[in-house]
Amino acid sequence: MLVARAVANVLAGHGVSCVFGVLGDGNLPIVDPLVHEHGARYVAAAREDGAVLMADGYARAGGRLGVATVTHGPALTNAVTALTEAARARTPMLLVAADTAPGDLRNPQAIDQEDVVRPTGAGVQWLHSAESAARDVVTAIGRAFTERRPIVLNAPTPLLGLEAGEPAGTFREDRTPMPAPRDDQVASAAELLADAERPVIVAGRGAMGARDALVALGERTGALLATTLKAKGLFAGEPYDVGVCGGFATTPGRELIRRSDLLLAVGAGLNTFTTDGGRTLAGDPVIVHNDVRPDAFGRWTPVDLRVLGDAGAFAAMLADAAAPKTGWRTGEVARRLSEYEYGDEYPDGSDETGLDPHTVVAALERIVPRERTVIVEGGHAALSEPSRGLSVPDPSGFVFPVNFGSIGLGLATAIGAATARPDRVALAVTGDGALMMNLAELDTAVRAGARLVVVVMNDGAYGYEYHNMLHRGMDTGLSLIPRPDFAAVARAFGATAVTVRTPGELDELKGLVADPAGPVLVDVRLTRAVRTRWFAEHENGLDPAERDYRPRYR
């Protein structure tokens, strides 16, 4: 068996049934047997960065290994931003990248590929030899899971045509159980809870497996339930779920959390997004932090008590040790949370030039089916309000491809998410500037038949820069860029598309987005007369450095 087929065999043996890529002479010997001998689905992306983003979205929404493939040289350099995003999101992913022959300086695509990958935060696993090739692929897959990041399988093309060595075994992700917290730490946390009247539990991605235990703890101690942005949806359906904690909190959630006297962070990093630059801690709450990583404590926010150990075990032990209290769990609080609707708090600012972005998000919350995957995008109108106002059924239903602070990553990521979860409608909210950066992937979405609704928040500008320049008294004309007719472009690709300019037209979209058979693009024309609430709050907000959060308890 040749090495190229051996690589395909190992991938198939690990359950890889879908791969995203751009073909070249270096990787086609691997893709062909993977598809024709093992029945894997191959989704041909328009660009290499799109392929990596699709694999990233596939992994995040589907909870399994994402796989992309590219050829060598410029194919890999094209993927650098996408790799960095996936690395910062800690996505288990494999990028099978061909490499030019070692020492072949005459090949114009030759470059030190390991040097290219290193700054992204992804790892590199070489195919070292024909004899070791199968084992090297197993190692790469294992590293993707154990290191929780993308691994680039670097495959020198001369090896692919050689006779492979013995078949390798398979990697099985048998996670080592995390140790339980120490009894004395649990007792200290129970004492702090006994003194608290308004506790809030904030769960992050490190608490994904502890949902039931945290719900029981909240019921025992009268605590509200909140999440970090990336764990959005973890407590969906619970009556005392206040949603995301931090800068993207709802109005009642933010007000209640700021009044809390104890914040119990479980598997949450307490970074500047979760604390909203310090604003979340305005009530000076006692902070108890539970995590399995010692380096997580104090990295972003000083805390009063550190509890090292498994999240589920901690929640169960604390529920047993804590005294029962009513806390926040009153009829008034329950009523306020149950009656809250995102759209009720914003007077519609739509005008003759276009729609208010808050009005658009409120309409999407009403009309898009609840079983959905929401993919947001960086920018003025596509990030903060969709993150705040669009609910999801569980954390896998919210995909946040903005860990590197880049725009232009949303559409391709959404194609991967839609491929992983065809049972859900994928809702991608993007900006006009961001869409222009990967517009070609609309063709990929059509060819893939993705059940995808792309909502373009189109203000004819780089919106964040427009409002930033307006606030600074600069020439906003530099940020204004006329766009093509996105609906016409999408239809040319083969997608269904409409343009929306008035509030009444938004609700007319319900039939179009309820059960799409393929991609639907909605070009929403926005007014530039309305700033998003997040931007308005933060342009004149307090400087977190001016506040001093000293821990009072060790």
N, C-alpha and C positions, 0 to 999 in steps of 0.2 A: 504494500500500500504506500502511495506517495504521501509526503508530509501534508500537502494541501488537503487531501481527503481525510487524513488522520485528524487534522484540526477540525474539519467539519464533523467528523464522527464524535469527537469529544464534546463539541458544542451541543450536538443533538442528544448525546447521552446525558447531558445535564438539563434536558428539557427545553432547550432554546428552540422555540417554534416561530419566532418572528425576529427579523434582523432589518435594520434601517441602514441605508448606505448610498454611496456613490461609487460606481464601478470604475476600475482602472486595470491596467495590465497586471498590477501587483496582487490585487485581491480577488480577481475573478476566478482563479483556480480553487478558491475556498468557497465562494458563494455558490458556484454552479452545483457541486455535489450536495451542499447543504439544502438547496432548494429541490433538486431533482432526485436525489437519493433519499433524503430524509423528510421531504414535504414541508420544510420551513417556508414561511411567508417572507418574501423579500419586498420591502417598501423602498422604492427608489426615490431618494430625495433630490431636490434641485441643487443643493449645495452641501458640502461636507459638514459645515456647522449645523445645518438643518438636520442632518442625519443624527448627529450626536445629541442635539436637543430632543429629537423624537425619542431616542432611546432613553434619555433622561426622564421625559414625561411619562413614557411607558413604565419605567421602573417606579416612579413616584405614585402614579395612579393605580398601578396593578400590583405593587408589592412584590415584584419578582425581578430577576436580573434583566437589565436592559442591555441590548447588544447592538452596536453599530460597526460599520466597516468602511474603511477608506483605503486608497492606495497611498503612495509615498510622496514625500516632499511637500509641494504646495497643498496637496490634499490634507495633510496633517496640519500645516500652519493655518489653513482656513478654519480649522476646528478649535483653535486655541481658546477663544472666548467662551465657546460652548463647554469645553472641557473644564475651564475655570469655574463656570457656573455650577456644573455638576459636582465638582470637587468641594466647593463651598457649601453645597446642599447636602454633602455626604451621601451621594447616591451610589449604591452598588451597581456598577456598570462596567461593561467590557467594550473597549474599542479595539477591533482587530485592524491593525495598520500594517500594510506592507512596507518594506524598507528597501532601498536600493542596495546593490551588492556592496559589501564593505570594501572601501578603497577605490571604488569606481568614480574617480573624480571627473570623468568625461560625461557622466550622466547629468544633465542640467537640473534634475530634480533631487540631486544628492544634498543632504543636510544632516547634521547631527540631530537625529530625532529625539534622543533622550534629553538633550539640552533644550529642545523645543518644549518638551512636555514638563520638565521639572518645575518651572515657575508657576504652572497652573495649579499645582497641588495634587494632580493625579499621579498615579504610580506607573512605573514601566516594568513589564515582564518580557524578557527576550525569549524568543525561540533560540535556544543556544546551539542546538545541533539537530540533525535528523534523528539521531538516536533518542534524544531527550524531548523531542517536540511534543508528544502527547502529554507527557508529565508536565511540561511547561504550561500547556493550556489549562490543565487541571489546577496548577499552582496559581495561575492568573485569576481563574474563577474564584478560588478560595480566598485570594487576597482581596478581591472586590467585596466579598461579604465580611470578612474579618476586619478589614481596614476601613470599611464603610466609605469607599470612594471609587472613582473610576480607575480602572487599570488599563493601560495601553499595552496590548499584546503586540510587540514589535517583531514582525516576521520578515527577515531578509529574504528577498525573492529567490536567490539561488537555492535555499533550503527547500522551497516548496515542491520542487521537482525531484527531490531525492527520495530514496526508499526510507520509510519511517521505521523507527524502532518498535519495541513491543508496546501494545496498547496499555494505557494507564487506567488506574481506578477512577472513581468519581469522588468529588468533594461533597460532603454532607455537612450542612450548617447545623451543628449541634452546639448551641450556645451554652456556655458554662453558666449555671445558675449563679446569680449575684448573691453575695452574703447578706444576711439580714442585719439591720442596724443594731447597735449595742443597746441593751436595756436601759442604761443610764441616760443615753441620748433621747430615747423615746419618752422616758419619765420627765426629762427636762422640757420636751415639747409639750407634754400633757399639762405640766404646770403653767406654761405660758398660755396654753389654750384655756385653762381654767380661769385665768385673769382677763381673757378677751371677751368682749361682748359682740364684736362685729368682725368675725374672722372671714377670710377669703382664701380658698384653695386655688392656686394657679398651676395648672398642669402643662408641661411641655412635651416634646416628642419623646423624652426619656420616660414618660409615664403612660405610654400607649397601652401597655399591657395591664395597667392598674386601674382601668376605668371603674369597674364594679366596686373595688375596694375604696376608691376615692369617693364615689357616690355614697357609699355606706358611711364613710367618715364624715362627709358633709351633713348627712341626716343626723348623725350622732351629735355633732358639735354646733349645728345651726349655721354652718358656713355656706357662703355663696360659692358657686363653681365657675371658674374662669379658665381660659387657656392662653397660651402664647399664640401668635399669629399662625405659626406652622402646625400647631395642634388644633387649629380651628375645627369645630364640629365634634370634638371628642365627647362633649356632654350634651349633644343634640337630643332634644326631647325631654330633658330634665327640667322640672318647673323652676328651679333656682339657678339655672344656667344663665350667666350674664354675658357670655360670649368672650370675645377677645379682650385681653388685658393690655392696656398701653395706648399707643397713638392711634390705633385703629379700633378702639372700643366704641360701642354704641353710647348714646347719651346717658341712658339710665345706668348702663354698666360702668361707665367712667365715674359718674357721680357716686355710686355706691362703693366702688373700690377705693376711691379717694377718701371716703369716710371710714374705711376699715381701720381697726386697731391692731390686727394681726394678719400678716400675709404669709401663707404657707406655700412655698414654691416647691414643686415636686417634678424633678426631671426637666426643669426649666432654667435657662441660662441667666435670666434676669438682665438681659442686655438692654441697650438704650431704647429699642422698639417696645419691649415689654414694660419698661418703666416710663416710657414716653419722655425720655430725657430728664427724668426725675419728677415729672408732674404726677405720675401715678402714686408717688410716695409723699404727696403733699400733706397727708394726715399723720405723717411720721409713725407708721405702723411698726410694730415688732416684726422682724423678718426671720422666719425659720426656713432653711434651705436644705432639701434632701436631694442627693444625687449619688450616682455610682462612681463618678469621676472626681477624685480629689482636686484636680485642677479647675473644676467648675466653680468652686467656692471663692467668692470675692473677686472673681475675674472682672465683673462689670459693676457689681453693687455690693457694698459692705452688708453683712448679715449679722444677726444676733445669735443664731444657733445653727451650727452645721451638723447635719445628720448624714453620715455616709452609709449607703446600703440600698438594697432593692426597694423600688417604689411601692410595689404591691405589698410586700412584707411590712414596710414602714406604715402604710396606711392602715393595714389590718391591726398591727400592734398598737398603733396610736388610738384607733377606735375602741380597742379593748381597755386602754388605759385612761382615756379621756372621760370626764364627767359629761352626762347629757345636758345640753343647753338648747334654748330656743334660738338665740343669736339673731341672725337676719331672717329667720324663717317664720315670718308673720304673714297674715292674710294681705296686709297692705303691700308688702314687697312682692308677694306672689302675683297680686293683681296688676301691679305696675309692670312687671316683666311680661306677663301674659298679654297685656293690652298694647305693648309697644310695637309700633310698626315704623320702620325706617323712614318711609315717605311722609309721615305725619308731622315731623319736626321741621321740614323745610318748606317755606313758601316757594312756589314755583317761580323761578326767575327767567323762564323762557321769554324770548322776545322775537321781533320780526327777523332777527339774524340767525336764530337757532335755538336749540334746547338747553335747558339747565342740566348739567351732568347729574345732579342729585335726583332730578325727576326721571332721568333715564334709568339710573340704578334702581330706583323704587319700582319702576315699571318692569324691569327685568326680574326682580324678586317676585313680582306677582305672576308673570306669564310663563316663565321658563319652568318646566317640570322640576319638582323638588329632588327627584333622583337625578342628580347632575354632578358633573365635575367642573369646577370653576377654575379657570386659569387667568390670572391677572398679568398685567404688564407694567413696566416702569413708566413714569410720566405723570402729568398733572391730573388728568381725569380718569386714567385707566388703572391706577393703583389704589389710592387711599379709599375712595368711596366704594368701589366694588369689593375691596377687602372688608370694609365695614358693613356694607348693606346687603351683601349676597350671602345667604345661608347655604350650608352644605350638610349632607347627611352624616358625614364622618370625616376624619382627617384626610383620608385618601381622596376625598372629593374636593380638596383645595390644593392647588399646585401654584407655587410661588417661585417663578424663575427670575427672581430679582436679587439673588444673593450676591452677585457681583456688581450690582448697581447699574446694569446695562439695560437699555431698551432694545427692542427688536428681536427678542428671544421668545415671545409669547406664542406666535402662530405655530412654529415648528414644534414647540413643547406640547401644545394642545393637540396636534396631530398624533403624537405618541400617546398622550393620555386617552384620546378617543379610541385609539387602536387597542389599548389595554382594557378599556371598559366600554365596549360597544353597547352594553345594556343601559348605559347612562348617556344623557345628552351632554356633550362637552360644550361649555360656554366660555369662549375666549374673549376677554375684553381688552382691546388694544387701542393705541392712539394712531393717528394718521401718519405721524413721523415714524413711529415704530413699525407700522405695517409696511411702509415703503422700504424698510431695510431687509425684509424677507418676503416680499410680495410674491416671488417666484414659487414659494411653497404652497400657495393656493392651488397651483397645478397638482402638487403632490396630494393635497387633501382631496381633490376631485378624483384623481386616479385611485386613491386608496378607499374612496367611498366613505370617508370619515363622517360620523354623525356629529357634526360640529357646527355650532353657531358662532360666527365671528362678528362681534359688535365693534365697529370702529368709532371711537370717540373723536370725531373729526372737527377740529376747530381751525383748520387751515393754518396751523402754526406748530412750532414746538412749544406746547402749552406751558410747561413748567418755566421755560426760559422767558416766554412772553410775560407771564405774571411776575416773575422775578425782576425782569428789566423794567416793567411798569412800576413796581414797588421802589426800584432804585432810581427812577427818573431817567432811564436810558431810552434809546431809540428802539421801540418795540418792533419797528418795521424790519429789523434784521432777523427777527424770529418768524416772520410771516412767510409761509411758503405755499403757494397755490398747489393743490393736489389734483390728480386726475379724477375722473368720475369712477370711484371705486366700484360702484354697482355694475357699471358697464364693463370694467376690467374683469370683475369676478364672473360675469356672465360669459365673457369671452373665454375664460378658462373652463367653463362648463358648470359653474356653481349657480345656485339660485341666489338672487340678490335684489335688494330694495334700498331705496333712499328714504330717510325719515327726517322731517323738519319740524313737526308740530307734536304736542302732547297727545292729541287725539289719534295720531297715526301709530303711536307706540302700542296701544292696546290692540290695534288691528293686527299686530304681529303674532298674536297667540297661536293661531292656526298654523302659521309658518314654522314656528320654533318648537311646537309641542312634540313632534315626532319626525324629525328630519331624516330623510333617506340618505342624504349626502350633505355636503357643505352648504351652509346658508350664510351669506354676508349681509349685514345690516349697516349701511353707511349712515350714521347718525350725525347730523349737522348740529354742532354746538354753538352757542353764543360765547363770545369771549368776555362778556360783561359779568360773568359769575366766576368767582374763584371757588375751588373746593374748600370745604370746611377745614380739612387738614392743613392746606396751604395758608388759609387765613389765620389759623391758630398759631402756626409755627413761624410765620414771618415776623411776628412781634412777641414771640414767646420768651419765657425766662431762660436764662443761660444756666444749664444744669451745674456748671462749675461754681455758680454763686451760692449753691446750697451745700450744706455740710451734713452728710448722713453718717453720723458716728454710731457704731455698734455699741449697745448698752449691755449686752449679755454674751458670755462665752460659755 
